[in-house]
């Protein structure tokens, strides 16, 4: 499984964003056959952009709290 993760990391490095903003190329998620492969892609992106992921989760939690009221 670590070979698959390393391969996915290599593929992710090929897609360099024009600006600092990092996005997940659709090809990576579409090429990832299993749940574990997709999870590895998301994990790699979240390791690189930890602050952005934290902000996304915080916003999701805020929205969830608003909807429950």
Backbone as ProteinMPNN parsed JSONL, in Angstrom:
{"seq_chain_A": "XXXXXXXXXXXXXXXXXXXXXXXXXXXXXXXXXXXXXXXXXXXXXXXXXXXXXXXXXXXXXXXXXXXXX", "coords_chain_A": {"N_chain_A": [[0.818, -1.191, 0.0], [2.021, 1.231, 0.617], [3.539, 1.697, -1.619], [1.595, 2.417, -3.462], [0.723, 4.809, -2.346], [3.056, 6.344, -2.539], [3.219, 6.447, -5.307], [0.905, 7.899, -5.896], [1.569, 10.306, -4.677], [3.663, 11.128, -6.337], [2.249, 11.547, -8.704], [0.647, 13.668, -7.874], [2.517, 15.685, -7.524], [3.048, 16.358, -10.131], [1.048, 18.053, -10.914], [1.234, 21.169, -10.689], [0.106, 24.088, -9.194], [-0.931, 27.205, -10.736], [-0.933, 29.463, -9.188], [-0.441, 29.975, -5.665], [-2.52, 28.58, -4.655], [-3.745, 25.405, -4.035], [-5.213, 22.761, -5.689], [-7.205, 19.822, -6.024], [-6.531, 17.749, -8.563], [-8.916, 16.485, -10.835], [-8.304, 14.182, -12.211], [-6.641, 12.718, -10.553], [-8.33, 11.875, -8.459], [-10.209, 10.502, -9.957], [-8.66, 8.515, -11.13], [-7.912, 7.107, -8.933], [-8.712, 4.118, -7.743], [-9.711, 2.713, -5.514], [-11.202, 3.261, -2.255], [-9.182, 3.648, -0.406], [-7.097, 4.619, -2.005], [-8.152, 7.083, -2.828], [-8.406, 8.271, -0.359], [-5.712, 8.48, 0.311], [-4.877, 10.427, -1.515], [-6.348, 12.665, -0.627], [-5.288, 12.856, 1.939], [-2.612, 13.499, 1.398], [-2.901, 16.015, 0.179], [-4.078, 17.405, 2.297], [-2.002, 17.379, 4.125], [-0.19, 19.092, 2.952], [-1.614, 21.481, 2.828], [-2.54, 22.304, 5.427], [-3.593, 24.431, 7.018], [-5.624, 25.474, 5.423], [-7.341, 23.285, 5.282], [-8.112, 23.06, 7.942], [-9.552, 25.447, 8.23], [-11.658, 24.933, 6.463], [-12.934, 22.788, 7.727], [-13.699, 24.038, 10.114], [-15.524, 25.933, 9.102], [-17.445, 24.188, 8.088], [-18.367, 23.055, 10.46], [-19.447, 25.327, 11.717], [-21.553, 25.915, 9.945], [-23.071, 23.623, 10.3], [-23.867, 23.889, 12.968], [-25.449, 26.174, 12.736], [-27.539, 25.201, 11.172], [-28.765, 23.427, 12.874], [-30.064, 24.957, 14.706]], "CA_chain_A": [[0.0, 0.0, 0.0], [2.882, 2.414, 0.623], [3.928, 1.942, -3.0], [0.492, 3.138, -4.079], [0.748, 6.165, -1.801], [4.188, 7.014, -3.163], [2.853, 6.69, -6.703], [-0.064, 8.989, -5.903], [2.291, 11.54, -4.354], [4.38, 11.516, -7.551], [1.263, 12.099, -9.627], [0.211, 14.948, -7.349], [3.589, 16.653, -7.765], [3.0, 16.761, -11.531], [0.057, 19.101, -11.056], [1.623, 22.331, -9.906], [-0.854, 25.166, -9.436], [-0.402, 28.442, -11.302], [-0.697, 30.307, -8.021], [-0.178, 29.191, -4.473], [-3.712, 27.799, -4.354], [-3.626, 24.004, -4.417], [-6.484, 22.082, -5.898], [-7.052, 18.398, -6.293], [-6.893, 17.461, -9.953], [-9.948, 15.46, -10.963], [-7.698, 12.959, -12.717], [-6.12, 11.941, -9.425], [-9.431, 11.205, -7.765], [-10.848, 9.554, -10.885], [-7.748, 7.387, -11.332], [-7.836, 6.348, -7.684], [-9.758, 3.102, -7.872], [-10.307, 2.297, -4.245], [-11.392, 4.263, -1.217], [-7.873, 3.899, 0.199], [-6.349, 5.476, -2.921], [-8.728, 8.429, -2.732], [-8.046, 8.767, 0.965], [-4.293, 8.847, 0.253], [-4.803, 11.711, -2.223], [-6.844, 13.693, 0.282], [-4.319, 12.97, 3.036], [-1.451, 14.214, 0.878], [-3.279, 17.419, 0.006], [-4.296, 18.015, 3.608], [-0.702, 17.574, 4.772], [0.43, 20.262, 2.33], [-2.443, 22.665, 3.046], [-3.185, 22.036, 6.7], [-4.366, 25.583, 7.479], [-6.845, 25.56, 4.621], [-8.218, 22.185, 5.683], [-8.656, 23.435, 9.249], [-10.567, 26.471, 8.0], [-12.809, 24.284, 5.827], [-13.632, 22.012, 8.76], [-14.342, 25.006, 11.009], [-16.693, 26.469, 8.404], [-18.457, 23.125, 8.035], [-18.942, 22.934, 11.799], [-20.29, 26.503, 11.932], [-22.772, 25.719, 9.159], [-23.83, 22.547, 10.939], [-24.478, 24.448, 14.176], [-26.515, 27.089, 12.304], [-28.66, 24.411, 10.663], [-29.42, 22.717, 13.979], [-30.853, 25.911, 15.499]], "C_chain_A": [[0.858, 1.249, 0.0], [3.397, 2.722, -0.774], [2.854, 2.736, -3.728], [0.478, 4.589, -3.616], [1.889, 6.955, -2.421], [3.887, 7.359, -4.616], [1.859, 7.851, -6.812], [0.6, 10.323, -5.579], [3.065, 12.043, -5.565], [3.433, 12.141, -8.559], [0.823, 13.484, -9.186], [1.249, 16.035, -7.593], [3.588, 17.157, -9.204], [2.064, 17.944, -11.745], [0.429, 20.279, -10.156], [0.66, 23.468, -10.22], [-0.172, 26.408, -9.994], [-0.076, 29.426, -10.184], [-0.457, 29.4, -6.833], [-1.356, 28.273, -4.113], [-3.558, 26.378, -4.898], [-5.015, 23.418, -4.585], [-6.201, 20.618, -6.197], [-7.457, 18.158, -7.741], [-7.901, 16.314, -10.017], [-9.36, 14.128, -11.409], [-7.185, 12.083, -11.576], [-7.235, 11.191, -8.708], [-10.114, 10.19, -8.67], [-9.973, 8.327, -11.102], [-7.613, 6.529, -10.08], [-9.015, 5.379, -7.659], [-10.465, 2.808, -6.554], [-10.466, 3.491, -3.3], [-10.046, 4.641, -0.602], [-7.017, 4.808, -0.68], [-6.84, 6.921, -2.842], [-8.381, 9.066, -1.402], [-6.582, 9.211, 0.992], [-4.112, 10.187, -0.463], [-5.226, 12.841, -1.299], [-5.863, 13.917, 1.433], [-3.097, 13.764, 2.595], [-1.747, 15.7, 0.727], [-3.445, 18.09, 1.359], [-2.995, 18.212, 4.373], [-0.021, 18.833, 4.229], [-0.29, 21.553, 2.682], [-3.236, 22.542, 4.346], [-4.064, 23.207, 7.16], [-5.672, 25.719, 6.717], [-7.836, 24.469, 5.012], [-8.866, 22.501, 7.024], [-9.767, 24.462, 9.091], [-11.829, 25.871, 7.371], [-13.618, 23.517, 6.859], [-14.345, 22.949, 9.729], [-15.604, 25.582, 10.378], [-17.813, 25.434, 8.327], [-19.139, 22.971, 9.396], [-19.853, 24.118, 12.113], [-21.613, 26.351, 11.197], [-23.667, 24.667, 9.791], [-24.547, 23.069, 12.183], [-25.628, 25.393, 13.816], [-27.745, 26.314, 11.858], [-29.417, 23.695, 11.765], [-30.294, 23.658, 14.801], [-32.203, 26.137, 14.903]], "O_chain_A": [[0.45, 2.256, -0.578], [3.666, 3.881, -1.091], [3.164, 3.626, -4.52], [0.246, 5.496, -4.415], [1.708, 8.115, -2.79], [4.254, 8.431, -5.097], [1.963, 8.683, -7.713], [0.234, 11.353, -6.144], [3.123, 13.25, -5.803], [3.763, 13.142, -9.195], [0.643, 14.376, -10.015], [0.892, 17.186, -7.844], [4.068, 18.257, -9.475], [2.269, 18.745, -12.657], [-0.01, 20.365, -9.009], [0.425, 23.776, -11.388], [1.014, 26.637, -9.756], [0.932, 30.13, -10.235], [-0.289, 28.19, -6.989], [-1.198, 27.312, -3.36], [-3.274, 26.183, -6.079], [-5.879, 23.569, -3.721], [-5.091, 20.244, -6.574], [-8.619, 18.349, -8.097], [-7.75, 15.301, -9.334], [-9.858, 13.067, -11.032], [-7.284, 10.857, -11.63], [-7.094, 10.01, -8.389], [-10.549, 9.136, -8.207], [-10.487, 7.217, -11.243], [-7.241, 5.358, -10.162], [-10.172, 5.79, -7.564], [-11.688, 2.673, -6.512], [-9.929, 4.574, -3.533], [-9.796, 5.811, -0.313], [-6.296, 5.667, -0.172], [-6.043, 7.858, -2.796], [-8.096, 10.261, -1.33], [-6.251, 10.211, 1.629], [-3.277, 10.995, -0.056], [-4.54, 13.858, -1.2], [-5.642, 15.055, 1.848], [-2.602, 14.609, 3.341], [-0.933, 16.543, 1.105], [-3.002, 19.223, 1.548], [-2.897, 19.126, 5.192], [0.648, 19.551, 4.973], [0.34, 22.601, 2.819], [-4.461, 22.664, 4.35], [-5.174, 22.984, 7.644], [-6.708, 26.041, 7.3], [-9.042, 24.713, 5.064], [-10.053, 22.234, 7.215], [-10.806, 24.362, 9.743], [-12.942, 26.266, 7.717], [-14.847, 23.586, 6.867], [-15.48, 22.681, 10.124], [-16.634, 25.704, 11.041], [-18.988, 25.768, 8.483], [-20.352, 22.777, 9.466], [-20.915, 23.939, 12.709], [-22.674, 26.626, 11.758], [-24.889, 24.813, 9.809], [-25.705, 22.727, 12.423], [-26.653, 25.418, 14.496], [-28.872, 26.725, 12.135], [-30.598, 23.387, 11.602], [-31.18, 23.198, 15.522], [-32.994, 26.91, 15.443]]}, "name": "protein", "num_of_chains": 1, "seq": "XXXXXXXXXXXXXXXXXXXXXXXXXXXXXXXXXXXXXXXXXXXXXXXXXXXXXXXXXXXXXXXXXXXXX"}
